[in-house]
Amino acid sequence: MASNATSRWLETILPSFRIASHIPTQKGVRFVAAILLVHASLLLDWAKACPQDEPSATTDKRVEAIEKVHEDYQEYLKQKQTLVESFQTLQTSLQQTEAEWNRIQNEGVIKQFAAIQSSLNSLQISNSIGSIGSAPGGNNSPNDFAMRQQLQQQLMANRMMENMNTFMRSQELQQLGVEAQRAIQARFATMQKVMKVEEDYRKWQLGGNRFFEKYWNFTDPQKAFSEQEIQTVLQALDTDGKDNPPAQLAQALLLTRKGDYSQAKPLLDPIIESPSPLQSIALMCKALVLDGMDKDRDSKLAMQNSIKIDRANPYCRWLRARLACKQDQLNIAETEWKALTTLPTMQQDAKRALALLYAQRVSKTPSNAGRAVALAQEAHQDETPATWFSHYVLAVALHSAKKKDEAIEQVQAAKELASEDLQMRCDALRQAIDNQTPFVADL
């Protein structure tokens, strides 16, 4: 395809052709100049119509979407300050009532309240508030690490509130003097507010889980981006040092997709060291990185550690399938992608991945051709508007089923929508279709 540089070059030389065509000279020379003028004019129009070195509209939309997620994440982090200030104010209030509390001599009351205070401390509110900057990433899994942690903390909080309410109705408390009761009631009210801050923190923490889901599609899970798109998205994912673990993980995933393992690995290590829902995803990505660096033993260990943390994480399952394909363990990849066809957010991608996998296994199991076509058609029908990759996958599936004419129609449609470097993939498929030879897609 032509570039803007080609267009500018033609605009420069075209006036020379026009002048040459009017210079009085031999008829043959003038005729040649006129012919060149016509061809140059046509080539210029074509070059202007195909500015392939400019970012596509799709790429521009991706960049805008990434920038919006970046902004939303920074706004989300600003809520940290409000939580910290509220917590610090309540801590000060508790300290101010400490002297009055120490004057209470009733041993039974002291023991009961001490037990409640211990329960409050076990929630580790101060530690949680202090680490708010490290927000968790996204995870749609039913066994989500964050959800389990939130449920456990909520149960502890509920038990503590029950104990506090029971204590405030106890006879021992009613037997105390007015000042002692007032001091305990004030302390009780403050502790209730502390519990509210803890509840707000849990809600805030869960709010962070949605961000990695927003970044996921920018990691090119389908392997459908052009080289230019990969570079543009990588630049957009860079947060210039701002705290954003979900974006950092997305950047590492796209670098891994590109095969730039040396740059991906340093981005993963800090995420792996910090327990969060992102940890299992980062570990599975690291397994891919280490496999690409021919460190098989370390790769296997990273994969196993990821599975131990969260076996059902959908992003881990997707990456596990990719790793299995690299290791020629297609049965494992099939199992993982099949599980993801039930998730609405990943259903189409999983169907296309399975279609390519089945198309590659037709020689071993001929019935896989029918499975490949069915899955590719389902995903293609649900894609509006259809992308080059949707047409491409359908063409691969149809070729595996030996439906030559339909396969050619789809690969031509894919090529019309594809950028220059992606057209090479379409050309390779078209050659296999024309030659009626097996085609191996990149899994």
N, C-alpha and C positions, 0 to 999 in steps of 0.2 A: 504494500500500500504506500501511497505517496505521503510525504511529510510537508510541513510548512516550509522547510528549507528548500525542497523541490519547487514549491510554488513560488517562493521569492526568486529563485534562480531563473525560472521561466519568465517571470515578470521583467527581469533584467534583460534577458536576451531577446524577448519578443519584439521590442522596438527595432532592434537591429535587423531582424528578418523583414519587418515591414519596409524599412528603408531600402534594404537590398532588393526587394521585389520591384521597386520603382526606379532603380538606377539604370540608365540606358546602357545596355551591354548586350552580349549575345543572347538570342532568344532562349537557348538551352539553359543558360545560367539563370535568367529571369524565371523560367518555368520551375527550375529546381527550388529557387528561393520562395516562390509562391506556394509550392507543395509543402515546404518546410514550415511556412507561416501557418498554413491550415493545421498541420499536425501539432505544431507548438500551441496554437490556440486551444485545440481540443484537449491537449495534455494539461494545459493550465486550468481549464474548467474542471477537469477530473481531479487535479491536485487540490484545488480549493474545496472540492466537495468531500475530500477524504483526508482531513487533518489528523492523522493517526498519532502524531506526537503530542497532541493536546489531551488533557484529561477528559474522559468521557463524562456524559451527564450522570451515568450511574456512579462513577467514581466520585464526582462532586457531591452527590447525595450522601454517599458513604461518609465522606469527610465531614459534612455538615452534621450528620447523625452522631458521629463519634464526638465531635466538639460539644454537642448538646449533652451527651452522657457525661463527658468530663465536667461540664458546668453543674449538672445535677448532683454529681458526686461531691464536688466541693461545697455546694450548698448543704448537702447532707452532713458533711463533716463539721460544718459550722455549728450544728446543733450540740456538738460536744461541749462547747463553752457554757451553754446554758445549763446543761446537766452538771458540769463540774462546779459551777458557781452555786447551784442549788444544794449540792451535796456538801460543799464547804460551809455554807451558811448553817445547815442542819448540824454539822459536826460542832460548830462553834456554840450552837444552842445547847447541845448535849453537855458540852464542857462547862457552860455557865450554870447548869443545874447540878453539877457534880458535888459542890459543897453542901447543898441542901440534902442531896441524896445520902451523903456520908453521915449526916446527923441522925438518920433513921436507925433505930436500935433493934427493931423487930427482926429476929433471925429468920423466921419463916418467910417473911416478905422479901428479905434480902436474897434468900436462896432462890425463890421463885423468879424474881426479877433478873437475877444473875443468869438463870437458865435461859430466859428469853433473850437477854443480851448476847449470850453465847450463840444462840440460834441466828441472831442477826449478823454476828461476826462471821458465822459459817457461810453466809451467802457471799462473802468476800466482795462486798459492795465497793469498798475503797479500791481494791485491786481492779475491779471491773471498770470503774470510772476512770482510773488512771490509764487504762489501756484502750480507751475508746478510739484513739487515733487509728488503731489497727482494726479496721472494720472487716467483717467477714465477707466472703464473696458469695456468688450465687450457687444454689443447689436445689434442684427440683425433686430430689430423691425423697421417697417416703421415710427413709432411714437417715434423713439429713442430720449431720452432726450438730448443727445449731439448734434444730428443733428438739433433739433429744436433750441438749443442755438446757434449753429454755424450759422444757417441761419439768425437768428435775428441779430447777431453781424455783419454778412456780409452786410445785408441791411443797417444797421447804417453806416458802413464804406463806402458803395457806396454813400449814401446821403452826407456824409461828404466830399468825394472827389469831388462830383459835386459842392458843395458850395465853396470849395477851388478853383476849376478851374474858377468858375464864378467870384469869388473875384479877382483873378489874372488878369482878363480881364476888371475889372471895371474902369470907368473913374476916380473915386476918387484916385485909386492907381496910375494912369498915371500922375496925377497932382502933386504928391509928388516929392521931390528932388531925385537926383541920389543916395545919401547915404541912404535915407529912403527906396527907392525901393530895393536897394541892401540888406539891413537888412531884409526886409520882404521876399524877394526871398530866402535868406539863411534860414530863419525860415520856410518858406514854404517847401523847399527841405528837411529839417530835419524832418518835420512832415510827409512828404511822406515816408521817411525811417522808421519812427515810425509805420506808417500804414503797411509797408511791414513786419516789425517784428511781428505785430499783426496777419497778414495773415499767416506768417510762424508758429506762435504759434497755430493758429486754425488747420492748417494741422497736426502739431505735436500732438495736442490733439486728433484728430480723429484717428491718427495712433495708439494710445493706446487702441482704442476700439477692436482691433483684438486679444488682448492677452487673455481675458477671454474665448473667443471662442476656443482658443488653449488648455486651461486648462479644458474645460468642460467635455470632454470624460474621463478624469482622476478622475472624481467625481463619477463614477459608476452609471450613470443615469438609466441603465437597471437593476441594482441589479444582476450583473453577475460575480462580483469579488469573489474570494475565500478569506478566512480570511487572509491568508498569503499575497495575492495580496493587500488587503486593507492596511495592516501594511506597506508593502514595499512602496506603493504609498504615504501614509501619510508621511513617512520619506523623500521621494523625494520631496514632496511639501513644506516641511519646508525650509524656506529661511534663517535661522540663523539670524533673526532680520533685514534682508535687507528690504528696502521699496519695497513691491510688493503686493498691495491690491488684484489684480486678483488671485494670488496664495494663498493668505490668505483666500479669499472667497472659492476657490476650496477646500482648506483644511477643512474649516468649513462644506462644503457640504458633504464631504466624512465622516467626523466625525458624522454628522447627519445621514447619511446612516448607519453607524455602530451602531448608538444608543447612542453615547457618547455625550449627550447633554450638560453636564457641561463643556466640553472642547470646544465645538463648539460655545457656546454663547459669550464668551469673544472675539473671533475672529471676530464676526459679528458686535459688538457694534461700534468699530471705523469706520467701513465702512458705517454704517447706519448714523452716525453723520456727515459724509462728503458728501455733495451733489455731485453725479456723476451718470453715467449710472449703476454703481454697486449697488447703494442704493436700488433700487426696488427689485433686486434679493436677496440682503442680508436680506431685510425685509421679503420676502416670505420664505426664509430659516429659519429666526427667528420664523416665524409662525409655521413651522414644529417642531422646537426645543421646543417651548413653549407648543405645543400640546403634544409632547412626555413627557414633564414635568407636564402634567395634569393642565396646566394653560390655560384653554379654552378661557376665556375672553381676556386675553392678546394676545393669539394666533390669535383670530379673529381681534383684533385691528391692529396687525402687518400686517395681510393679507390685510385688507382694506386700510391701508396706502400704501402698495405696489401697489395695484390696482390703487389708486389715482395718483401715480407718473407715471406709465406706464402700462396700462392694456394689451397692445399687446405684451409686451416683451416675446419672446419665452421661455426663461429660467424660467421666472416667471410662464408662463402657464404650463410648465412641472412640476414645484414644486407645483403649485396649484392643479394639477391633483393628485399628490402623496398625498397631504394633504386631498383632497376630498375622496380618497380611504380609508385613515385611519379613516375618519369620516363616512364611509359607504354612501357617496354621489356619487355613481357611475355615475349618469347622468351628473354631473358636470365634472368628470374626462373624460368621453366620449367626451364631448364638447371640452375640452381643447386639448386632444390628436388628435381629428379629425382636429382641426385647424392646428396642427403641421405637419400633413401628407402632407401639401403643401410646406413645407420648405425642400429643398434638403438635408441640413445638419442634419436634425432631422427626416426625413421621415421614414427611416427603423426602428429606435427606437420607433417612435410613432405607427407604424403599429404593431410591436410586443406587445407593451403595450396594444393596443386595442384588439389584438387577445386574450391575457390573460384575459382581462376584459370581452369580449364576451363569452369566454369559461366558465367563472364563472357564467354567467347569462342564461345558456341554460335551466335550469329547469323552469325559468320564461317565457322565450321566446325561444322556440326550434330552430327558424330560426337563432338565434345567432351562432349556431354551424357552419353553412355554412359561416357566416361572419368571424368567428375566423379562420377557415381553409384557406379561401381565403387570408386574410391579412398575416397570418403566412407563407404561401407559397410564396407570393410576396416578403416578406422581406428575406426569406430563399434563394430564387433564386438570389437576388441581393447581397447576402453576399458571397464574394470570398476572401479567402477560408471560408467555413462554420465554425462557432464556435460551442462550446458545447451548448451555450445558444440558438443559432438559431435552432439547432436540438431539443432542449428541448421545446421551445415554440411551434414548429410545432407538437411535440408529445402531448403536452397538448391540442392543438386545435383538433388534430385527435381523441384523446380520448373523447373529448366533443361531437364529431360527431359519436362516437361509431364505429370508424374504428380501431379495435383492432390490427390487424396484422401490419398495417402501423404505428400505434402509437408505437408498440413494436420496430419496426425497427428504428424509429427515437430516441427513448429513449436509445436504445443500442448504437447508434452512438454518442449520447450526452455523455453517460457515458465513452466511450472510449477516448473522448477528455477532460473530466473533471478531475480536481484535486480531492484529496481524500475527502475533506469536501463537495465539490459540487456533488460528486457521491452519497452522502446521499440524496440529493434532487432528483436525478435521480431514486434512489431506492424507494423513497416514491411514486414517480409518477408510477413506474413500478408496485408497489403493488396495486395501485388504478386501473391500467389498468387490471391486472390479476383478481382482485376481482370485476371488473366492478362497481366500486363505484365512486361517484363524487370526483374530485380533486380540491382543493382550492390553487391556486398559490399565491405567495406573491406579492401583488400589491402595 
